[in-house]
C-alpha cells in the first residue's frame, strides 16, 4: 500500500469527522438552534419578571412614608386586619386561604 492509496481514505475520514462535529458537536448547529430557543424563552421570562418588578415598585412608591395612597392603605388594612365597614357584606372563601 502506498501513500497515494491511503491518503484519500484518511482525508475522507477527517472530513466526515469534522462535518459530524460541526452539526452534532457541543458547539455545532443543533446546539446553536437549542441555545437560540432557550435564549428566546429566557428573554420572555425576563420581560415578565421586569413587568412584575415594575408593578411591585409602583406599589412600594404608593406606600412611601411622605405620601401614602389612601386607597392602597385601605386595601392593605382590610386584607391584613380583616376590617370591614358595617354596611358591607363579607364572603369568606376558605379555598383561597392557603397560608
Backbone torsions as a table, in degrees:
resi	resn	phi	psi	omega
1	UNK	NA	132.7	-179.0
2	UNK	-106.0	169.4	179.2
3	UNK	-62.7	-32.5	179.6
4	UNK	-66.1	-28.0	-179.4
5	UNK	-89.0	-24.4	-178.8
6	UNK	-89.2	-36.6	-174.1
7	UNK	-57.1	-45.6	179.0
8	UNK	-61.5	-38.1	178.2
9	UNK	-65.2	-42.2	178.6
10	UNK	-65.4	-42.5	179.2
11	UNK	-64.0	-41.4	178.7
12	UNK	-64.3	-39.8	177.6
13	UNK	-64.7	-41.5	178.1
14	UNK	-65.1	-41.8	178.4
15	UNK	-63.1	-44.6	178.8
16	UNK	-62.5	-41.2	179.6
17	UNK	-61.3	-48.8	-178.1
18	UNK	-69.4	-36.3	176.8
19	UNK	-64.8	-43.2	178.8
20	UNK	-58.7	-48.1	-177.9
21	UNK	-72.9	-22.3	175.4
22	UNK	-69.8	-27.6	179.9
23	UNK	-98.3	-49.1	-171.7
24	UNK	-96.4	-12.4	-173.1
25	UNK	-68.6	175.5	-178.7
26	UNK	-59.6	-34.6	177.4
27	UNK	-110.3	25.4	-177.1
28	UNK	-82.8	-175.5	-176.5
29	UNK	-64.8	-40.6	-179.6
30	UNK	-65.6	-38.6	176.4
31	UNK	-66.6	-36.8	178.4
32	UNK	-62.6	-44.3	179.2
33	UNK	-63.9	-42.4	178.8
34	UNK	-62.8	-42.3	179.1
35	UNK	-67.0	-35.0	176.6
36	UNK	-63.4	-43.6	178.2
37	UNK	-63.8	-42.8	-180.0
38	UNK	-64.3	-38.5	179.0
39	UNK	-63.1	-43.9	-179.5
40	UNK	-67.0	-36.4	177.4
41	UNK	-66.1	-41.6	179.5
42	UNK	-69.0	-34.1	176.5
43	UNK	-66.2	-38.4	177.1
44	UNK	-66.0	-40.7	178.0
45	UNK	-65.7	-39.6	178.5
46	UNK	-64.7	-38.0	177.9
47	UNK	-65.3	-40.0	178.7
48	UNK	-66.0	-41.5	179.0
49	UNK	-66.9	-37.7	178.1
50	UNK	-64.8	-39.8	177.8
51	UNK	-65.6	-40.8	178.2
52	UNK	-64.6	-41.3	179.2
53	UNK	-63.8	-41.3	178.9
54	UNK	-62.4	-40.0	178.1
55	UNK	-64.8	-41.4	178.4
56	UNK	-67.3	-39.2	177.6
57	UNK	-63.6	-36.6	177.5
58	UNK	-63.5	-43.3	178.7
59	UNK	-64.9	-36.6	178.5
60	UNK	-66.4	-41.4	177.7
61	UNK	-62.3	-34.1	178.2
62	UNK	-67.0	-24.5	179.7
63	UNK	-100.8	21.7	179.2
64	UNK	-59.9	143.5	-176.5
65	UNK	-60.9	-30.8	-177.1
66	UNK	-78.2	-25.6	-180.0
67	UNK	-151.2	107.0	-179.8
68	UNK	-96.3	132.6	177.3
69	UNK	-73.0	121.4	-175.9
70	UNK	-62.8	-35.7	179.5
71	UNK	-65.7	-43.2	179.3
72	UNK	-67.4	-39.5	177.3
73	UNK	-61.0	-43.5	178.5
74	UNK	-62.8	-44.1	179.9
75	UNK	-61.6	-46.4	-179.0
76	UNK	-67.5	-38.9	179.1
77	UNK	-64.8	-42.4	179.2
78	UNK	-64.4	-41.5	-177.6
79	UNK	-70.5	-49.7	-174.6
80	UNK	-74.6	-39.8	-173.9
81	UNK	-98.7	-12.5	179.2
82	UNK	75.2	26.5	179.9
83	UNK	-79.3	150.7	174.6
84	UNK	-152.6	151.5	176.0
85	UNK	-72.8	153.3	-179.3
86	UNK	-61.0	-27.0	-177.8
87	UNK	-91.4	5.2	-179.5
88	UNK	-94.2	150.2	175.1
89	UNK	-103.4	126.1	-178.2
90	UNK	-104.5	126.6	177.7
91	UNK	-112.8	117.1	-179.6
92	UNK	-90.0	132.8	178.9
93	UNK	-123.3	104.4	-176.1
94	UNK	-67.6	-24.5	-178.7
95	UNK	-70.6	-23.0	179.3
96	UNK	-80.9	-20.9	179.4
97	UNK	-83.6	104.8	178.6
98	UNK	-111.9	-10.6	-177.8
99	UNK	-84.2	NA	NA
